[in-house]
Each structure stands twice: as C-alpha cells, then as structure tokens.
Amino acid sequence: MRCALCHRLSWNLLCGACLSWIAPTPTTRTIGDLRVYSVFDYHEIEMLLKSKYSIIGSRILRLLAQKAARFFAQNAELPRDIYGIGIDDKPKGGYAHTAIIAHAFERYAGIAALYGRIIAQNHVHYAGKSLDFRRKNPRRFATTLTQKLAGNGVILYDDIIVTGTTLCEAARLLQKRGIPVLCAITLCSATRTTA
Ligand SMILES: [Zn+2]
C-alpha cells in the first residue's frame, strides 16, 4: 500500500518516516478543576483526524492513539486500579474513535478500559460552534458507571479538546456520583497552551 501522507510505498498506512515526523508535543490545559493532557499538535494531525470517519481514518487514529499511549506510559506515573473511558464511544460510521483510544491506552499504558460507560443522549454537532452554543446545548451524558466499578478513579479520553465543554460535562456527571476523575487525555488540543 502507499503511505496516507507522503504516498510512498509502505507496509503500513503511515510509513516509518511520516509516523516519526508526528512527534508528541504534549500540552496541558485546566478546564474548571479538570486537567487535560493533549499529546500532539493539532495542526500536525488535523488532516489525519479529519479522515476519522472513514475506515482509513480509523486505522490512522489507531496508530496515533498507540503512539500517544506509549508516550504516556513512558512519561507519566499512574496510580493503580484506575480505568480509562472514551467519551461517547458508541460506534458511528463503523467504529468509535474514543474506544480506539481507550483500547490503545489499555494495551500500551496498562490503563484498563471500560466501554460504553458515558453515552451522549443529545447528538448535537459542536464542530464550528461557539462556546455559548456548546454550553446551551449540553450532550446530556448518561452513565452506568458506579463508584464500586471505578476503582481509584477514571481517566477520560477524547480525540480532541476544543473548548473543553464535552470533557467537563462528562467529568461533572461522574463526580456527582462520587467517582474521582483523575484527568482527561486527548490526542490533541485545538487551542494550545504549552505546558
Ligand atoms: Zn509517509
């Protein structure tokens, strides 16, 4: 096949050169009391993320998620007995992008994944919408997670953080149930503040 970025012949969807070019550039943001770690630069992976609803996109997302998870495993000290949950990991277009992230972090960073635990009841599209619009149209997440199932706490995953509305809404829901939300991890941040 050919590399999705440079179109050179490659055994994988992204060739070794392109995959190494997408280097982790970690940033953190604090939204309310939630700390959000983002691994890649938005502009570097924008084109790749925009293909996420195609089958090729799901494979590229998996490569990026694996790379992010390995980076996290090497650089973060994680408490024991914690769980990772992808936000709204109901499959759309054949796969759930946040479930792919949760799976990669289970495999490469040892954070046990829980699936289907935070599902949006309101399927509003946020792309290109203002913070005001996002606040007025919450996703109304539902969860089946209980304190007993959550161990020492959970880490939330999303592919991208824009305003942080989605992650905060999910975190608040869990906190109301007495579940500690340790932090959130996204593949990238759309407006970056360097850590
Ligand atoms: Zn390439």
Residues whose N, C-alpha, C, O or C-beta is under 5 A from the ligand:
A	BS01	ZN	C3 L5 C6 H7 L14 C15 C18
